[in-house]
Structures are given as structure tokens and as C-alpha cells.
Amino acid sequence: MHRESLYFTAPETIDLRETATTYSADEILVETQVSAISGGTEMLIYRGEAPNDLPADETLDALNGDLSFPLRYGYAAVGEVIETGSAIEDKWLGERVLAFNPHETYFSAAPSDVISVPEEVEAGEMALYPTVETATTLVLDGKPQIGERVAIFGAGVIGLCTVGLLATFPLSELLVIEPLAERRKRARELGADRVVAPSELSETRWDDATGPSGADLLFELSGHPPALDQALNLAGYDSRLVVGSWYGTKPTTLDLGGDFHRDRISIQSSQVSTLAPSLRGRWTFDRRSAVTLQNLKELPVDSLVTHRIPFENAAKGYRLIEDHPEDTLQVLLTYQ
């Protein structure tokens, strides 16, 4: 079967190409209904800021090869099963599924590589499953504790979902640092106790006579390397800084000559493709998936979608994210 696939061909250049797809006896064929553009990794690829010799994703069969141009990319496609291989039960026909698959009109996958869409969840909402899964992983890695002071740098889609999850915890305070006013507003709506612009951060202090000053737990989710230094300046003694951003080829310089050494600050990376070693005794990918689906139903993810763009006009979606971040949050590509 012929399909159209989105290719990144050069910095800030995409192309829709006709490709062929087949499916084996133990695979399903899916007609895509909607896919989500990632504002993080995918936009680094779009800008040409991803290291081109890095594997696209060694944990996902649909993302083979490296990050050099030209390449297909994307990992949030939702569609309907329209055909099945001879070894697949007919019950799969008509099933709505999500796959970690690039943007294209049709794709094939093994049933074990897709997630069934709950009946009460819309296709556009399910396209944000990978985002909510990332936010769930961040919270698992951060291990927030009762009464802690928590700061989040960056209120993009992942940052806002993380805000929504952490707002359910009995924290002392949840602070969000974000340069765009509209995103600061959304962070408040999702439960942040306090929201400031980066320029106001020097005026932000946590002084507590009952214990160490500064934040206990911080998340860097802005994708902006200088935010790491800002986070370190806000961090308190024995605090944890979880870095969920991937900076690609953007240079990152940390000032570790101040209080970092004496304050025993821990910096930890968080990435959704794996589970933290400390969690693997009791957590599996299936367990995290079940928790993610529950979080997806409880978070107002539909309110984070600002644009729905027909697949044939996909270039417009990337330009909106790049040129108008103040008005653009989550862009979905539609296929019908």
C-alpha cells in the first residue's frame, strides 16, 4: 500500500513523500487519524540541532537509523486498524490504537507495539499519551515528598503535564519558572502555587527558619541550557535537580564553582525510554502504562492543544511552533 510520510530533509525543511508499507502475518495495518508534534526532540531535529550520528531511538522499531537528514520522525500516532495479518485475530479490526510511529498516513505494527485507546478517550487526547508518560516518569524519578518545595523550569506541554501531576501532591509549594505569559497562566490553572518569569527569579527565595533554604526538588524542562544554572542557584542543601530536557547540540555550561559543591546537590537525568534502576524491582513498563492512562484521563490534556493542522499542511505546524511560541502549545496533525 502506498502512503505519504513526513521527512525532515534539512534544517527547517520538511517534505511529504510517497512511500510503501506492507504488513506481515503477525502485524496490523493502521490508518492514521491524528499525530502530535513534539516540541522538544522533534523540534531539535527540525532546526538541525540534533547530533546526526545518534540513533533515532534504539527502543522503538519504527524509528530506525540515526538522526541525519533525511529522516522520518515522530512518536505519537493514533489511528484505526483497517487490516490484519493472517495470524492476527479479527477482533483487532476497527480498534483504535496509539503507536510510537513517525508522521504518515498509514503504518504497520505488531499488536504488542501499540496501545489500545480507551473508549472514553478521544484520538487527539490519546496523541498526548507520550507526553503524559514522560511527565509520569519525571515524577517517578523526582520522588517528591510531603511538604517539599518544588520548582519546575519550563511550562511547555511536558512541563504543564508535570505541573498537573505534582499539584495533586501535598507539597509546601509548587513554583513554575516560565518566560511566556500565556504559559504562566496555564501553569496557574493546572495548580501551580506561584509562577514567575526567569527575570524575576533573583527575587525568589525560600528562607525557612525550620530547615535549609532553597528548593528541595527541581525539574529542568525548558530545553534552554542556561536554565540549569538558574536551577542550581535556586537549589537548596541536599536538593535534587532532575533534568528532563534534551539539548541536542546546544552547548551547556554549568557554573559549579559556587554553592554546588558544598550543598551536595544531586543532578539526575530522566528519560522515558527506560525505567530508573531503583524502580525496576516493582515497576514495569506495563505498570507505568496503566498509571499513564489514568493520568491521561484525569489531566485536561485537550486544553493544551492549540492547533489542529491537516497533514498536507504540516509545514505550517512547525513554523507556528518556531515563530509563535507565545500562541502555540500543542500542535496536532490531522489526517481526515
Buried (B, 14 or more C-beta within 10 A) or exposed (E): BEBBBBBBEEEEBBEBBEBEBEBEEEBBBBBBBBBBBBBBBBBBBBBBBBEEEEEBBEEBEBBEEEBBEEBBBBBBBBBBBEBBBEEBEEEBEEBBBBBBBBBBBBBBBBBEBBBBBBEEBBBBBBBBBBBBBBBBBBBBBBEBEEEBBBBBBBBBBBBBBBBBBBBEBEBBBBBBBBBBEBBBEBBBEBBBBEBBEBEEBEEBEBEEEEEBEBBBBBBBBBBBBEBBBBBBBBBBBEBBBBBBBEBBEBEEEEEEEEBBEEBEBEBEEBEBEEBBEEBEEEBEEEEBBEBBBEBBEEBEBEEBBBBEBEBEEBBEBBEBBBEEBEEBBBBBBBBE
